[in-house]
Amino acid sequence: MENQTFHSPVREAGFAGLGDYAAIGEGRSVALIAPDGSIDWWCAPNLDAKPLFDRLLDADIGGYFQIVPRGAYQVSRRYRDNSNVLETRFETDSGTVLLTESINSTLAGRLPWCELARRIEGVSGEVELAITLRFGTAAETRSPWVANNEKGRVFHIADIMAMFRTSEDIQITRLDDEQVCATLRTAAGSRSLCALLITENEPLAVPPLEAIDQRIETSHTGWTSWVESLSYRGRYPALVRRSALSLKFLWYSPTGALAAAATTSLPEGIGGEKNYDYRYAWVRDACLIIKAFVYLGALEDCKAAFSWLSQTIIRHGVRLRACYALNGDEVPSERYPVLSGYQHSQPVRVGNNARDQLQLSMYGDMLVTAQHFIEAGHVLDITTSRMLGELANCCADHWRQKDCGIWELPELQHYTHSKMACWMALDRAVALAESKHIEPTWLARWQRERDRIRDWIESHCWSEQQQAYLFYAGSEDRLDAALGLVHGYGSAVNRQRMLSTYRAIQQQLGDGSAMLYRYSGVREEESTFLACAFWLVEAWAEMGETRQAEEAMQAILKTLDGQGNVDIFNEMYDVRSQSWRGNMPQGLSHLALICAAQALPDSA
């Protein structure tokens, strides 16, 4: 992939741009690194823990860990090929430095502690670097303190122990409860290391620096080995591989859960209130990521993720919640820590109240994903098979209700996407029962309810005036880009109506390019939603409209060319300011690219 280059990057009111971050991770936590060498976000030891570094949400009191040249510099960054190991090159008038960063793992899997490694190599000349470490206080709810130990100085941040390890050539100029400051002068051929070791309510291992340094290479080997095991052979392979690696940031290896994103409260519009916590596993997002893993040929990831999701649903009594914590517990209700927010966008939220919403489309998500899971070569156990049958019955019982829809809106309505997803749920249930993957006891009932849903949609959700399926029954002229996800309904029920709907969505929810707003009426308060654009590409392709699909895909990629977050995507892209918005890395954005590329024919 191309380098991302900056000339002496400047922060705006203390904040780096949301399009300027790179990510590193190891399947348990994700750190976000600004172009000025500052790690501004890292929740450790777990992705949904309180952040150790949170300058991303408060430039004044937030914690960070920065390595940066003194004086003017140019910086360029790239991931190593087929890897999530990040390389940053600082060029100054006096010399060049290469910074290689990784949250380390082993070839056998993640470490039992978090190990953030930052290798500093002198490429040419001499460069003086400033190193600053300040642990966050989690919105002033904890106060870090340091204690001497025979192994070194250990920081205590509530239940977390942290050790800052450095090579001998790094000169510590300050080390106290509040901050660590250090300097390093590189020379051509020099090699130094900074590392953070983190554990929570457990003893802390203190490996040799040489072992930490070597594990950067071990981690790189692990990433490249995973990519080489993928069987994807479709279009845009380089982009697909990079998005696959971004999805791996969100795969929480201790359980197999799939987080929606690695951050909380990054605004959909600067200064707006749509700032949510996405560090949990949404049924919808997890199902779509599993689908992407199927297309990638990542059999192990599919199995782990689908098994976790099924077991979590069963554990909660087959009462589908919109989202679950990464350990399978209920997501906490929203609270509002006292932080200024990214560029003062309030409120900052922890937890998510979507956990209590009724979202009927989840039935379709689960049954469709089960079919993908089986087609990928898996065999259902009896417990999971029965759970899917129960979900189909719940869908048959409840599809007539109003719900909050895929966009989790407070207004209960008969959302067209929800109804079409319910149709798809029962259609897949019928197919799974006929192929003996789930019990066929209620087969006839599912067939009848499926047809009733179809008749209801065609009678209540179609607008002759708009020549499109509406956002919800009775919404007059409003449209919903999420209908790109339910092209299977259109292919089976009314192809011409669905194609007409997609043309209306492109015209009314587009911005003149291929980028789309989520639904009618949000243009002024948020940015275009990246996944929606890719969903429409997939829909065009799956319905045989190859030319439309190709043109839309190329238009998306042209719009995003040179705008990448070092190859990670946020949730939204503001076409007016040409800047990224929302949480990141965003699973929906990356999986949608994979599914769109997979749907395109092998040759244009």
N, C-alpha and C positions, 0 to 999 in steps of 0.2 A: 504494500500500500504506500501511497505518497506520504512524505514527511509533512508534519504541521509545523510551520515556521513563524516565529515572532521576533520582533526587534525590540529589546528592552520592554517586555510587557508591562503595562501600567494597569493597576486596579482602579476601578471606579468606586469611590467611597469605601475602599477597602475590599471590594469584591472582584474576583476574576469573572470573566464571562462564562455563562453556562455552556457555551460552545467551545470552551477552551480546556476542558478537563480530559485527562486520561485516567483509566481505571487499572488497578491490579487486584488480584484476588486469588483464592485457593480453594474455593468450594465451601467456605465457612464465613468469610468476611470479605468486604470490598473497600478499598481505599481509593479516593479520588485526588488526583495530583494536578495542580495548576501549572501553567507554563513557567512560572517563576520558581519552580522547584518546591512548592509548598503543598504538603498533604493537608488538605482542608477538611477532609471527611474520612473518618474511619470508625466504624462501630466494631468493637472487639470485646471479647473473642468471637461474638456471633453477629451476623448481619443485622439482627433486630435488637441488639443490645444498645445501651446508652453509648453515645459517641465518645471516644477518646479525643478525637479531633473534630471540631464543629465550627471552624471559622466560616464554613460555607453558609451558616445560618446566623452568624453574628460576628462581624468584622472586629468588634471591640473586645469582647470577652471570650471569643471562641478559641479552642485549642488548635494547634497546628505543628507541623514538623517540616522545617524548610532547609534546603541546601541550595545556595545561590551564589554566584560570583559577586564580589564587591565591584561596583562600577558598572559601566554599560556592557551589554552583551547581546548577542543574538542566540536564540534557542530554537532547535528543531527536534522533533520527537517522532518516533515510530515504534510500532511493535516489531519484534523479531518475526520473521516469516513463520506462519502457522503456530504462533505462540502468544501467550499473554504476558510475557516478559517484556518490559518497556525499556527503551533506550532513549535517553535525552542527551543532546549534544549542545553544550554551552561554548560559544565562540566569543572571545574577547580580543582586545588589541594585543594582549600579552601572551595569549595561548588558548588552547582548546581542551575541554574536559568532556569525558563521556560518563554519564550517570546511568547505571543499569539497576532496575528496580523490580522486585518480586515479593509477593507474599508466598513464602516457600512451602513446598510439600515434598513428599518422597514418591518414589515410583510405586510404592505400596499404598499410597493414599495420603491424606492430610496428616500433618503432625499433631500430637496431642497438646500442643501449645501453638499460639500464633507467633510467627517469625517473619517480621518485615525487614527485608534486607535491601540496603542501598550501597552499591559498589561505585566507587569514584576512581576513575582512571585518568591520568594525565596523558593526553594525546600529543600535544606539542606545547612548547614554551612553558611558561609558568602562570598559574592562575591562583589567586587567593579567594577562598570560599568562606562564606559565613554560614554557620549551622546553628539553627535555633529550634528548640523543642519546648513546647508549652502544652501540657495536658489540659483538656477541657474540664470544666466543672459541672457539666450537664445542667446548664442553666442555673448555676450557683447552688446546686443541691449536694455537692460533694467537694471536698477540699483536699487536693493531692498533697502528700507529704513523703519525704524521702528518709530512708534509714540505711545506716551502714551495715554491711554484711561481709563476711570473709570472701564471698564470691564477687563483691562489688556493691555499688549503691542500688538499692531497690526502692522504687516508687510504689506507694500505696494509693490507689484511687478507689475508695470504697472497698468492694470485694476483689478488686483487680490488683494483681502485682505486675509491675513492669520493670524490666531492666534495660538500660540504654548501654549498648556495647559498642565500642569503637576501637579501631586499630591505634597503635601507639603514636602514630604521627599526627593524630588529631588532637589539638591542644584545647583542653577544656578551660574556659575563662570564667565561667560561672556555673555553679550547680547548687541549687537550693530547692525548696519546696515548690516554688512557682515557675522556675524556668531553668533550662540548660542552654548555655551559649558556648560555642566552640569555633575554632578557625582551623583551616587546612590550606597549605600551599602545595599545589600539585606541580610536578615536573614531568617532562616527557618520559613515559614508561612507568610512572608511579601507579600504585594500586592501594587503595584504602577502603575501609568498610565502616559503615554505620548500621546498626541493627537494633530493633526493638523486639524484646521477648515478652509475651503477654500470656497470663493465665488468670482464671477467675475461680476462687474458692478451691484451688488446687495447688500443690507444690509447683515450683517453677524450675524447669530444667535450664541449665546454663551450659550449652554446648560451646566448643572452641570456635573462635572466629573463622578459622579455616573451614570448618564443617558448614557454617552458615553460608560462607562465600560459595562453597562448592554446591550447596543446595540450590543456588540460583540456576546453575547449569542443569542440575537434576530436575528442577521444576520445568525448565525449558524443554528438556527431553520428554517429560510427561505430557506437556501440552502438544508437542509435535507428534508424539505417538498416538494421542487421541485423535488428532486431525487425520493422520494417515489411516486410521481404522475406519473412517467414515466411507460410506459407499455412494455418496451423492455424485451423480454424473450429469446433472442438468446444466442450465444456463447460468451465467455469471458466477462461476465457481469460486473466484477469489472473494467476491463480496459475500457469498453464502458461507464460506469458511470463516470469514471474519465475524459475521453475525452469529455463527454457531459458537465461536469462542466467547462472544459477549453473553450468549445465553448461559454458558457454563459459569459465568460469574454469579448467576442467580440460582444455580442448582445447589441447594443446601445439603451438603454431603452427609451430615450426621443423621438426617432422616429421609432424604430424597425429595423434600418439599421444593417447590419452585416459587421463588419470590417474584412479585410483579416488577419491582425495581429495587435499587440498593439505597435509596434516599427517602427522606421525608420533606414535605413542605416546600419543594422548589416550585415556584409559581407558574401557573399556566398563562398568566398575564401579569407583568410587573405591577405591583401595587394592588393586585386583586386579592380576593379571598379564597380562590380555588387552589389551596395549598394543602395537599393530602399526604398521608403516610402510606407508602406503597411497599413497606418491608415485610409484607405478609403474602401468603399464598392464596390468590383468588382462584376459585374453581374454573372460571372462564379462562383466565390467563394460563393457568397450569395445563388445561386441556389443549389449548392451542400450541403451547410450547411442546407438549408431548407429540402432537401432530407434526410439528417441525422436526423433532427428533426422529420420527418415523421416516420422514423424507430424507433425513441425513444418513439413515442407517445406523443410528446410535442405539442399538438394541438394549444395552445395559441401562442407559439413562431412561429410556422408555419404561423399562420394567420397574426401576426404582421409583420413578415419579408416579406412575399409574398405581402401583401397589400402595404407596404412601397415601395418595389421594383417596383410593377406595377404602383403605383401613380407617382413615380419619373420618370419612363419611359414616361408615358403619359404627365407629366409636361414638359418634354423636347421634346415633339413633336414626340414621337415614333421613335426618331433617337437614336438608341442604342449607348451609350458610353460604353467603357470598364469598367469605374469605375465612381463613384459619391462620393461627400463628404457625411458625415454622416447626414447632415441636408438636403440632396437632391440637393444641389448646385453643380456647376461644381467643379471638383478637380482643385486646383491651379496648374499652370505650375511649373516645377522644378526650385528651386533656391538652392544655395549652401552656407549654413551658415559656418562661419569660425570656425570650430571645427576640432580637430585632427582626429576624427573618431575612432571607436573601433580598438585598436591595430594599429592605424595610417592607417586604410584602408580608402582611399579617392576615390570619393568625398562623403561627407555627403550631403544627399538630403532631401529637404522638398518639397512636391508636387509630382506629377507623370505625366510624359508626355504620358503615355499609354492612357490617357483620349482621345486622338485624333486619336488613331489607329482604323483601320477597323479590327474587329475580327468576322468573320462570324459564328464561333461556338456558339456565344451568342444566336443565334436564336434557336439552339437546346437546349441550357441550359434552356431558358424560356419555350419553349413548353413542354419539358420533365418534367420540374418542375411543370408546370400547371397540368399535368396529375397526378403526385404524390400528389399534393395539393388536387385535386378533390377526388382521391382515399382515402385520409385521412379523408374525411367527410365534405369537404367544398363545398360551392355552389358559382359559379362565378356570380358577378353582370354584368349587361349589358355592362358597360363601360370597365371593364377588359376583358370581352369576345370579345368585338370588337377590343380592343388593340391586343389581341392574334391573331385575324384574320389578322390584319394589319401586324403584325410581320411575319406571314406565307407568306403573299403576298410580303413583302420586301425580305424575303429569296428566294422566287421563282424568284424574279427579279434579285437578286444580287449574287446568288451562283456561277456564272461563273467567278467572279472576283478573282484576287489574293488578299491575305490579309496578315496580320502580324502573324496570327496563335495564338494558345493558349499561346505560350511562348513569345509573344509580341516582335518578332524579327524585326529589321529594314529592313530586306530583304523581299520584297513582293514576295510570291510564291503561287502556288496552293497546300497548305498544305493538306495532306490526312485527318488529323483529322478534319479540318474545313469542308471539303466536306462531310465526314461521319456525322458530327454533323448537317449539313444542311439536309442531307437525313433524319436523325432522327427528325428534326424539322417538316418537311412536313409529315412524317409518323405519328407523333403524332397529327398534325393538322387534318389530315384525320380522325384519330380515334376520336378526340374531336368533329369534325363536325358530324360524323356518330352517335355519342351518344348525339347530340344536346347541347353540352356545348358551342360551338361556331357556328357562322352562317355558313351554308353549301353552301353559294352562289358560292364559288370558289373551291368546293370540287374536281371537275373533273380536274381542272387545277393543284391543288396540287398533285393529283395522278400522272398526266403526268410528272410534273417537278421532283417529287420524283424518278420516274423510269429513267428519263434522268440523274439525279445525279448518280444513281446506275451504269448505263451503262458507264458514264464518269470515275468513280472511277475504275471500273473493267478494263477499257481499258488503263487508263493513270497512275494509282497509284500502280499497281501490278507488281512485279519483278519476272519473272520466275527463274532468276539466284539466287536471294536471297530467293525465296519461301516465300516472305513477302510483305505486303503493305509498300511502301516507306514513308519516311519523307514527301516528296512532289513530285509531278509529275516531272520526269526527274532527281531526285537526285541520281540515279544510285545505291548506296549501303547504303544510310543513313536511319536510323530507328528512330522512335519516340515513347517513352514510353507512351505518352498521349493516344495512341490507346487503352490502357486498359480501358478508359472511354467510348468507343463506341462499347462495346461488343454486344449491341443491334443490331447494323448494321450487325455484323458477324453472329449472331444467325439467322437473317432473310434472309440474302442475300447469304453468302458463309461461312458456318461454318468451313470447312476445311482450307480455306485460312486464316481465322482469327486465328485459333489455330496454324497454321504454323507460322504466324506473331508473336504470343506471345512467341513461342519457340525461335524464332530468337531474339526477344527483350531480353529475359532472358539471352541468350548466349552472345549477342554482347554489350548490355548496362548494364549487371550485373557486379559484381566485384568478383564473386566467391561465394557470398552468395545470399540472396534474394534482396539485395539493388540494386537500379537502378539509372543510370544517366538519365537525361531528354531526351537527344537525342544524336545522333552520333556527336563526335567532341568536347564535353564539359568536358571530363574527366580531362583535365589538368588545367582548369580554375575555376572549381567549384566542389562541393561535390555531393554525391548522394541525390536525391530528395525523401524524405520519402513518400510523397503521391503516387508517381509512383509505389512503391513497393506494397502498399496496394491496389491500383487500379488493379494491375495484379492479386492479390489474389481474388478480387471481380469478375474480368472477368473470371478467371478459374472456380470459383464456379458457376457463373451464366450460364456458357456454359456447365455445367455438368462434368467438370474435377475435381472432388472432391479431388482426391489424390494429384494432383498438387497444388490445393488451400491450402490444409492442410499443406503440406510440406513447401510451401512458407510462410504461416503465421507463422509457428513455427520457421522458419529460421529468419524472421524479428524480432520476439520477443526475440530470443536468442541473436541476434546481439545487440539489445537495452537493454538487461538485465543489470541493474546496471548503465546504462548511462543516466537515465532520469533526466530531469530538475525539480526534485521534481514533477514528473508526468505531466509536460508540455513539449510540443514538439516544437522545432524550425522547420524551413522550410527544412533544409538539415542536413545530417549527413556525416561527413568525415570519411570514413572507414579506411583511412590510419593512421590518428592520433587518431582515436576513440574519436572524439570531435564534438560538435554540431556547426552548422553554420546557418546564416540567421536569419530573424526576428522571433519573438515569442510573445506570444503563436500563433502558425500558424494554422489558421482555416483549411486549406487544409489537413494538417497532421492529425489532430484530426478527422475530418469528414471522411477521408479515412479509418481510423481504424474502425470507427463505421460501415461504409458501408461494409467493408470487413468481419467483424465479423458477421454482419446480413446475409450476403450471404452464409456463411458456413452452412452446414446441422447441424441439432440439435445434431447428434452424429457422431463422427469421423469414 
